[in-house]
Amino acid sequence: MEDLKNWKPRPAVQPVTLKGRYVTVEPYKRAEHLGGLWDALGQEGINQLLQYFAAPDFADEAAFGDWLDAVAKTGWITEIFRDNTSGKILGMANYMRTDTANGVTEVGGVAHGPAMARSPISTEVHYLMAKHVFEDLGYRRYEWKCHNGNAKSKVTAERLGFTFEGVFRKHSVSRGGNRDTAWFSIIDDEWPLLNAAFEAWLDPANFDADGMQKKTLVAIRSGIAKEIEQ
């Protein structure tokens, strides 16, 4: 059994800048980021992209900005993703529902713009955010939750190394309907293996001249796990 006699509450998650090889994660500021984020998420097409968010459809950029301001007041910390090469904003995610007493936080409000698709950036942002939680803040648990109907989000969570824990039925009322919520997590015991797999996958040597991966993240993670078992 894990000995937690000397456990102490962890620092609260704060807005943070995290620079990777391909992307920089930085704290959202309305005046600086809203226009670029709105464009990255498809402008009026944002409502299709965010169809599983509990928020109502956004009429325009200002309404989207007002929503981000509102969730910030509930404790959400919005982080935007900026391409290190082009400098363009590509998407966002939030640290949310943080429990410092138990060392738990969640990544949610995840929105990858189309430009992130099939690029190392879409993986590196989550590597950077998880690494900060486990290594800089010393948290024990990192959560990912999504609408159970959001198949893409569930596949992404498992690819990134989150473990599926079950479905909370009738978890909430969302957009005038029922929401069953799928729960996933990474715990601190798992992080060393996941960290090693992320670093191996993100290494430029894992990509060919056309930018295509040579080994999948899942395959790399499985290989490392097998080496540990031997």
Residue, then its C-alpha position, 0 to 999 in steps of 0.5 A: m500500500e502506498d505510504l501517504k503519511n507525509w503527503k502534503p497538498r500540492p500547489a494550485v495549477q496556475p497559468v503557465t507557458l510550456k515550450g516544446r519542440y513543435v509548439t508552445v502552450e501559453p496562458y490565454k489572454r483575450a486581447e492577445h489571443l481571442g481573434g487568432l483562436w476564433d480563426a483557428l477553430g473555424q470561426e462560425g464553424i466552431n459550433q460543429l467542432l465544439q458540438y460536445f461542449a456544454a456551452p451553447d452555440f456561439a453567435d460570434e467571436a465576442a460571444f466565444g470570448d465572453w464564454l472563455d471569460a465566464v469559465a475562467k471565473t469558475g477556475w478553468i485555466t485556458e491555455i492556447f497552442r502556438d505553432n513554434t514555426s509559424g507563430k499561429i494559434l492552433g487550438m486550446a485546452n483547459y486545466m480545470r476542476t483542480d483538487t490541490a488537497n489530493g493532487v488531482t486536476e483535469v484537462g478539458g475544454v480541449a479544442h484542436g483546430p484543423a491545422m493540428a490534425r495529423s501533426p506532432i503538435s496535437t500530441e506534444v501539447h498534451y505531453l507538455m500539459a501532463k508533464h507539468v502536472f506530474e513533474d512540476l506540480g507533483y500531482r497524483r492524478y490527471e483526468w480526461k472526461c468527455h461526452n460518451g458519444n464523443a468517439k473521437s475524444k475517447v480514442t484520443a484519450e486512450r492513444l495518449g495513455f489515459t486509462f478508461e475508468g467507466v461511464f457516469r450515466k446521466h452525469s449531467v444535463s447538457r444542451g437540453g439533453n442527457r450527458d453520459t460522461a466517459w472518465f479516463s485518467i493517468i496516475d503518477d505511477e504510470w507517468p515515467l513509462l508514458n513520459a518515455a514513450f512521448e519523448a521517443w515518439l516526438d523525437p524527429a528521428n521517429f518521422d520520415a522526410d514527409g513528416m509521417q510517423k515511423k512508429t505509433l505512440v501506442a506501439i512505442r508505449s507497448g514496446i517500453a512496457k514489454e522491456i520493463e517486464q523482462 
